[in-house]
Amino acid sequence: MSKGKKVFISFIGLIVLLQLVPYGWEHSNPPVLREPQWDSPETQNLARQACFDCHSNETIWPWYSYVAPVSWLVRHDVEEGRSELNFSEWGSGRDGEEGDEMSREIRKGKMPLRPYVLLHPEADLSPSDKEALMKGLTATARNSQSAPEHREGEAD
């Protein structure tokens, strides 16, 4: 057997063994507790297009998110994204003051993450869509600051 073939078989064996590591198997989408008061349907649609897979409880888990070691990276990014900002649990943290911060991250090109955009070209927003999203997120955050507090179980 050639050296190249042995390396290839060893690589495949390693990938198969990595599947036994339990981290990254669970792909949970907890219930949506509360979304922001969106300033417009356009902002909501742009956020869904570019942000929701990592920053909501409505993650769409693609096939590669079930294959280690990629599954580890995907799960880590979703967990970290949800902990920083979660559109499905709006009002449970400091979301209302984050409008300008969200816009800065988009303007600097830090969000969405480059690897995510490579695998999800629909998240690669045009400059005008990015501008609309930044303005909309800032307005949405301000709307949330001025909105009366709603607690689960209370009548509207």
Buried (B, 14 or more C-beta within 10 A) or exposed (E): EEEEEEEEEEEEEEEEEBBEEEEBEEBEEEEBEBBBBBBEEBBBBBBEBBBBBBBBBBBEBEEEBBBBBBBBBBBEBBEEBBEBBBBBBBBEEEBBEBBEBBBEBBEEEEBBBEEBBEEBEEBBBEEEBBBBBBBBBBBBBBBBEEEEEEEEEEEE
